[in-house]
Amino acid sequence: MTEKTEPKFEDAIARLEGIAEKLESGEMTLDESLKLYEEGVRLSQTCAKRLEHAEKRIEVLMRSNDGSLKTEEADEELKPRKKKGK
């Protein structure tokens, strides 16, 4: 699986669940288990990045103080701002 063909978030989660079930079964060879484990790590990293991106977009939306709801596309460099008065 290359970065160009990353699965949708929901598909990646479903695949991770399948990988976990296969690994827990203990019915695979060591090499097969390692290959699945490596795939699981890559999928986990992909999901974590997507969740982080979604969290940043939500933070941007919640920061609108003038009563309007506005979203901005989150950049990799976008960092949560410090809340004033708290």
C-alpha positions in Angstrom: 0.0 0.0 0.0 1.6 3.3 -1.1 0.7 6.7 0.2 -0.9 7.5 -3.2 -3.5 4.8 -2.6 -4.2 5.3 1.1 -7.6 3.8 2.1 -10.4 5.9 3.5 -10.3 6.2 7.3 -13.2 3.8 7.9 -11.7 1.2 5.6 -8.3 1.5 7.4 -10.0 1.0 10.8 -11.8 -2.1 9.5 -8.6 -3.5 8.1 -6.8 -2.8 11.4 -9.5 -4.8 13.2 -9.1 -7.6 10.8 -5.3 -7.6 11.3 -5.7 -7.6 15.0 -8.0 -10.6 14.8 -5.6 -12.5 12.6 -2.6 -11.7 14.9 -4.6 -12.7 18.0 -5.5 -16.1 16.4 -1.9 -17.2 16.6 -2.4 -19.4 13.5 0.1 -17.6 11.2 3.8 -18.0 10.7 6.2 -15.5 12.2 6.9 -14.0 8.8 3.2 -13.6 8.0 2.6 -12.1 11.5 5.4 -9.6 11.0 4.1 -8.6 7.6 0.6 -8.0 9.0 2.0 -6.1 12.0 4.0 -3.8 9.7 0.8 -3.1 7.6 -1.0 -2.4 10.9 1.6 0.1 12.0 1.3 1.9 8.7 -2.5 2.0 8.8 -2.4 3.2 12.4 -0.1 6.1 11.5 -2.3 7.0 8.6 -5.4 7.0 10.9 -3.6 9.1 13.5 -2.6 11.7 10.9 -6.2 12.0 9.7 -7.5 12.3 13.2 -5.0 15.0 14.0 -6.0 16.9 10.8 -9.7 16.6 11.7 -9.0 17.8 15.3 -7.2 20.9 14.0 -10.1 21.7 11.7 -12.5 21.4 14.6 -10.3 23.7 16.7 -10.3 26.3 14.0 -14.1 26.1 13.8 -14.6 26.4 17.5 -12.3 29.5 17.7 -14.8 31.8 15.9 -15.7 34.3 18.6 -18.0 36.5 16.5 -20.8 34.0 16.4 -20.1 32.8 12.8 -19.1 29.3 12.0 -16.2 29.2 9.8 -13.8 26.5 8.8 -10.4 26.8 7.3 -8.3 24.1 5.7 -5.8 22.9 8.3 -2.1 23.0 7.2 0.5 20.7 8.6 2.0 23.7 10.3 -1.3 24.8 11.8 -1.0 24.6 15.6 -3.7 25.2 18.2 -3.7 28.7 19.5 -3.6 29.5 23.2 -7.0 30.5 24.6 -7.2 34.0 26.0 -8.3 34.4 29.6 -7.9 30.8 30.6 
